[in-house]
Amino acid sequence: MARISSQGTVIKIGTDLSLVSTAITLVTNTKPAVITVASTTSIALGSVIIPRDTGYNSLDGQAFAAEAVDTTAKTVTLADSDTTNDTGVTLGASAMADVPKMEELCRSTFTVMGPAGATIDVTTLCDEAHRIVSGLPAIGTWTANGFYDYQDTVLKKARDYYRSGDTIPIMAVFRDKSGLTFMGTINTYDITLGINAAVTTNIGGNVDGIVNLFDPIAGMVVMMGKSGGTEQPVAPAGEAALVQPG
C-alpha cells in the first residue's frame, strides 16, 4: 500500500475561470470520457478542463484533470469521468471546454468531506424488517486553513469569491502527482487571532457535483513556491493559439 506525505501538496484555485476556451466536437461514451476539441493549445497534462453546454450531465460544469492529451488527434482524456450512462445524448452545438487559470493557494491543512448520504425507506407492509435504498450523496464540504498574508493575491481572490458566491474549480496535487479536482463555492472566510499565535485564515465551502480523482500523471508539470505562482502550458508547435474569451 502506497503512503503519501501531505508535505509538498499543491492546492490551486481558479483565478481566471475561462482563461482560454476551445470547441468540443466529439465526446465518447466511455469511462473515462475522451473529448475531441478544436485545438489542444494551452491544454497540458494535468490542466483543469471544465466542459460546458455538451448535453452530458456527468460532464457539464464539472472540473476534470487532463490525464492524456493527444495533440495530433486533438483529444483530451478527462480523469475519473464516466459518460457510459449518458446514452442517447446529442452533443450541444455550442459545446466548449474551458481551461481556467489555476494559481497556488498555500495552506497548512486541506480537507474535503463527503458526509453520509440520504437513506430512503422503502419498507412495505409485506416486509418483516425495514428495507432501504441509498439516496443521493449529501452535499460535500471543503476547508483549507493557513496563514494570513495581505500580499497574497490568490487569498484575496478567494475572498472575492466569498463575496460574489461564484462556483470555482479547485485542485489538489499530491507529491506523487495524483490528486483531485472539483467545483466548489467559498462560503467561509474566517480570520483568527490569539495570544502567542499567528494570524490565520480558514476558508471553505461546498462541493458542487462530484470530487474527481486522478492517478499520477506522467509528464505533469507542477510548480511550487509562494502563493500566486502558476504554470501555463506551452502551445504545441504548429497549432494556432486559442481565442481568448471576451
N, C-alpha and C positions, 0 to 999 in steps of 0.2 A: 504493500500500500504506500503510495507516494504521500509525502507530507511536505507542505509548502510553508515557508516562513512568510508571515504577513509583511515583514520588512521588505521594502522595495516595491510594494504595490503602488501603482499609479492610478489615481482617481481623476476622472475627467468629466466635465460637463460641457454641453454645447453652448458656445458663446455667440455663434452666428448660425442660426438654425437652418439656413439654406444657403450656405456659402456658395455651393455650386449645385446644379440640378441637371439631370440628363433623362431623356425619354426612355421609358421601358417599352420594348417591342414584343417581348415574349416572357411568359412565366411557366415553369414546368410544374406539374402536379406530383411533386416528389418530396422526400424528406432526406436531406434539406432541399429547399427550393433553389432553383437556379434561374436568375433573371438575365435576359439579353437586353443590353442597353445601347443607346445610340453612340456613346463614347465612354471609354474607361478612363479618360483623362481625369486626374485628381481622385481616382479610386485606387488605393493601395491595399496591400494585405493588412487587415486589421482596421480599415476605415469603417466608420459607422455609416450604415445605409438605412434610410427611412423611406420605404415605398409609400406612395400615396395615389389615390384615385385608380387603383388597379382593379377593384372589384373583389379582391381576395380578402376576406375578413381576417384571416390569420396573418396577413402582411401589413395592411394599410395602417399607417400611423404608429408602427412598432419599430424599435431600434434593433438592428442586427449588425454583427461584425462580418466583414467580408473575409471569409476563410479561404477563398480561392478566387483569383482574378485571371481570366484569360484575355489578354489584350488583342489577340488575333481574332478570336470568335466573339469578343466583346461580351463575355458572360461573367457574372459575379455569383458566387455561391454564398447564400445567406445562412450563417451559422445558426443551428438549433431551430431553423424554420421547418414548418411542416404544412404543405398545401394538399396533402392526399385526401383530405375531407372536403376541399373546395372544388367539388365536381360541378360541371356544367357552367362554370364561370366564363363570361366573355370579358377579355381584357379591356379595361376602360381606354377610350381613345386618348384621354389626357393623362394616362399613367406616367408618373415620374418617379425618379429615385433622387431624393435629396441627400446631399453629403455635407453634413454640418461641420463647422469648425469646432474641434474639441480641444479644450485647454485644461491643463492640470490644475486641480484644486487640492493642495497639500493638506491632509488631515491626519489626526492621530489615531482615530478609530473610524470604522465604516461598517455599518450593519444593515443588511437587507432582511426583512422579516416577512414570512408568509404565514399569517395566522390561520388557525383551523377554519375550514370552510363550513358552509351550511350543511345541515343534515335534514333530509326530507323524510318524514314519517309516512310510510305507505301501508300501514297496518290496516287490515280489514277485519270484519267480524269472524272471518273464516280462519284467521291465523291464531296460533297458540301463544305467540310472543310478538313483540314489536319487530316489524320489518322496516328497514331503512335503505335509502339510496343517497348517494352524495350529491349535494347541490354544487353551485359554483364556488370556487375558492374565495375566501374572504379577501378584501382589498389589502394588498401588501403595503408595507411601510418601509421607509429607509431613514437612517440617521447618519450623520458624519460630524464628529467633534474634532476641533483643532484650536489653534491659537488665533487670536485677533491680530490683524495687520492692516492698518489703514492704507498701505501701499499695494495691497493685494487686489489687483484689478478683477481677478476671477471671483474672489469673495464678494466684491462689490456687485459683480454681475449676478451672483446668487441672490443678493438682497434685492436687486431689481426684479428678479423672477418672483421673489416672495411678495413683492408689492403688486406685480402685474398678474400673477396667477397663471402664467404660461406653463405649458407642459413641455419639458425639455428632455433631450437624450442624456443619459448618464452611463458612464462606463467605468469599470474597474479592471485593470490589467494586473494580474499577479506576476510574481517574479519569473515564473516559468512560461509566461506569455499566454497562459489560459486566462479566462476571466468571464465577465458578464456584462450585458447591456440591457437597458430598459428605458422606457419613457416614464417620467415622473414629474410630480409637482414639488414645489418648495412652499410649505405652509408653516414651517417653524424656523425662526431665526432668533436664537437666544444668545445673549451676551452675559457671561458670568464673571464676577469678580469675587475675590476673597482675600483674607489676610494670608500673607506669605504664599500667594498663588498667582499664577499668570492670568491675564485676561484671556478668556476662551470664548469661542463661538460654537454653538451647536445648531446645525441646520438639518432639515429633514423634511419629509413629506410623504405622499402616497405614490404607489406604483400604478401606472396606467397600463393595464394589459398584463403581459407575461414577462417575467425575467428570463432572458435568453442567455444561455451559457455557451462558451466556445472553448474548444480544446486548444492546446498550444499551437500557435500559427507560425510555422517556419517562415522566416524572412520578414516577419513583422518588426517594424522599427518603433521602439518606444523610447522617447526622450524623457529623462528625468531632470529635475532641477527645481528652481524656485517656482512657486505657483505662478501660472501665467505662461509658462513655456508650452510650446506646441510644435508639432511637426506637420508639414504639408506635403502630400505625395507629389512626386515629380511626374509630369506628363510623359508617357511613353513616346519614344521617337516616332515621328510620322503621324501622330494624332493631333488633331486640332484642339484647341482649348475650348472648354465648355463656356457657354454664355452665362455670365453672372446674372442671377435674378435681379430684376429691377425693383 
